[in-house]
């Protein structure tokens, strides 16, 4: 598919015969990235969109690559992590040490302990500081740009021209897309996050880029509202702090989600907030996520057909306030925590539901008890549906995995009941969901309902 796309671009550029064909325009100009950078802003301000505007359907707001939240210490760790990983397999440099070993004093301490020369680092402190100052200037410029009126005016004017854009995404640049953002160029070292592992966890990057994602989302929402864009498909996958209420954002009240049919909630939110314990941080993030989702569903609930969230952000869902979703057909919950009795109440307002997916999902209060609320919601639902339960944790820390359509009970009924209740769980759960048996011994052994 990617090669076909490249071939079409070459074909269009090499021949006038194909340069202006609508069939090619329809493929090549389906989506556009609005990148929060001065270079990109200048470029789109000079672009004539009149020819391609009818074909553009999707806009992706992309955060700048530099973060004003990066500290000098954080900068040093990123640079030295690259040094460690560049020479990961060079035993002469490490004196036989494993370069992936965890060092409590960070990369600086690891290099001082194990790099040949004892204390001699790939880059001097002055070089790192000079690079950091350059990076900080670029990051501050990005922040000023995102918060500036001229920047938002340009984005708004572009959105007003692109009348057929109804699909919107908020994204953080992938590491391989950030290579032009260099703090220090010394040999092969540039300041971008190295591959994540025990020496450089993903969480350290999320904390740095999260405020940038907040600013991007706020700017994008304001521009969408000002341009009167009618959003029908929304995906939020940028990094965020989990501290900014969406309903408080400028333009949120005027944002038109009344015809939105798909919502993908995938913000990359740091698991634990500074100054809070593990449980407190997780609960605070989960509460923020539930509030953010509710703010969207209140605007689009009557039309929404697909809703999903994934493991990038902890969430306790759904909340106590039931929001009717009469047209919802597809519900996918990846990770997160479910309020089981609340989900049963919500599913009663989803008469169109035909696909329910729970992957590695936990229950909020008691991870072992409460699943029957969800099973009963499927069993009592007016419509047969496909259910996919992946990694339901049982009281003995075993797991249940089931991929089943509740209309397929006749096939399952032909299977012979196993004499051992521990080996009959998939058959029993399938027939229970279809309303063909009661909550039997096998189900009680695996998932007690009290």
BELSULZI-V316709 format. One record per pair of residues at least 4 apart in sequence whose C-alpha atoms are under 6 Angstrom apart, sorted by the first residue. I is the first residue (numbers start at 1). J is the second residue. D is the distance in whole Angstrom. If there is no record, write none. Layout:
<<I;J;D> <I;J;D>>
This chain:
<<10;14;6> <12;18;5> <12;19;4> <22;26;6> <25;29;5> <26;55;5> <29;55;6> <29;56;6> <30;55;6> <30;56;4> <30;57;5> <31;56;5> <31;57;6> <31;58;4> <31;59;6> <32;59;5> <33;59;6> <33;60;5> <34;61;5> <35;62;5> <36;63;6> <36;64;5> <49;53;5> <53;162;5> <57;164;6> <57;165;4> <58;165;5> <58;167;5> <58;168;6> <59;168;5> <60;168;6> <60;169;5> <60;170;6> <61;170;5> <62;171;5> <62;172;6> <63;172;5> <63;216;6> <65;178;6> <66;139;5> <67;139;5> <67;209;6> <68;139;5> <68;140;6> <69;208;5> <70;208;5> <77;81;6> <77;107;6> <79;191;6> <80;107;6> <82;86;6> <82;194;6> <84;88;6> <88;99;5> <91;95;6> <91;96;5> <93;115;6> <93;116;5> <94;114;6> <94;115;5> <102;199;6> <103;110;6> <105;109;5> <111;115;5> <112;118;5> <112;119;4> <131;183;5> <131;184;5> <132;136;6> <132;183;6> <135;183;5> <144;148;6> <152;156;6> <156;223;5> <156;227;5> <160;227;5> <166;230;6> <166;231;5> <166;232;5> <167;232;6> <167;233;5> <168;234;5> <169;234;6> <169;235;5> <169;236;6> <170;236;5> <170;237;6> <170;238;6> <171;237;5> <171;238;4> <172;238;5> <173;177;6> <182;190;5> <182;191;5> <183;191;5> <184;190;5> <185;189;6> <185;190;5> <196;200;5> <196;201;5> <196;202;6> <197;201;5> <206;210;6> <206;270;6> <210;239;5> <210;240;4> <210;241;5> <213;238;6> <213;239;5> <213;240;5> <214;240;5> <222;250;6> <222;251;5> <223;227;6> <224;229;5> <225;251;5> <225;254;6> <225;255;5> <230;256;5> <231;257;5> <231;260;6> <232;259;6> <232;260;4> <232;261;6> <233;260;6> <233;262;5> <234;263;5> <235;263;6> <235;264;5> <236;265;5> <236;266;5> <236;267;6> <237;266;5> <237;267;4> <238;267;5> <238;268;6> <239;267;6> <239;268;4> <239;269;6> <240;268;6> <240;269;5> <241;269;6> <242;285;6> <246;292;6> <247;252;6> <257;299;6> <257;300;5> <258;299;6> <258;300;5> <259;303;6> <260;300;6> <260;304;6> <261;303;6> <261;304;4> <261;305;5> <262;304;6> <262;305;6> <262;306;5> <262;307;6> <263;307;5> <264;307;6> <264;308;5> <264;309;6> <265;309;5> <266;309;6> <266;310;6> <266;312;6> <268;312;5> <268;313;6> <269;313;5> <271;282;6> <272;278;6> <272;281;4> <272;282;6> <273;281;5> <276;280;6> <276;281;5> <277;281;6> <286;314;5> <286;315;4> <286;316;5> <289;315;5> <290;315;6> <290;317;6> <297;301;5> <300;304;6> <301;325;5> <302;325;6> <303;327;6> <304;327;6> <304;328;6> <305;327;5> <305;328;4> <305;329;5> <306;328;6> <306;330;5> <307;331;5> <308;331;6> <308;332;5> <308;333;6> <309;333;5> <310;334;4> <311;334;6> <311;335;5> <314;336;5> <315;336;5> <315;337;6> <316;337;5> <316;338;6> <317;338;5> <317;339;6> <318;339;6> <318;343;6> <322;346;6> <324;349;5> <325;349;6> <325;350;5> <326;349;6> <326;350;5> <326;351;6> <327;352;5> <328;350;6> <328;352;6> <328;353;6> <329;352;5> <329;353;4> <329;354;5> <330;355;5> <331;356;5> <332;357;5> <333;358;5> <334;358;6> <334;359;5> <335;359;6> <335;360;5> <335;361;4> <336;361;6> <337;361;6> <337;362;5> <337;363;5> <337;364;5> <338;363;5> <338;364;6> <339;364;6> <340;370;6> <340;373;6> <341;373;6> <343;347;6> <344;373;6> <344;374;6> <344;377;5> <354;385;4> <354;386;6> <355;385;6> <355;386;5> <355;387;6> <356;387;5> <357;387;6> <357;388;5> <358;389;5> <359;390;5> <360;390;6> <360;391;5> <362;367;6> <363;367;5> <368;394;5> <368;395;5> <372;376;6> <376;380;6> <377;381;6> <379;433;5> <379;434;6> <379;435;6> <384;406;5> <384;407;6> <385;405;6> <385;406;6> <386;404;6> <386;405;4> <387;403;6> <387;404;5> <388;402;6> <388;403;4> <389;401;5> <389;402;5> <390;401;5> <391;399;5> <391;400;5> <391;401;5> <392;399;5> <392;400;5> <393;397;6> <393;398;6> <393;399;5> <394;398;5> <394;399;6> <394;446;6> <394;447;6> <406;434;5> <418;424;5> <421;442;4> <425;429;6> <425;442;6> <426;430;6> <431;436;5> <431;437;6> <432;436;6> <432;437;5> <443;447;6> <444;448;4>>
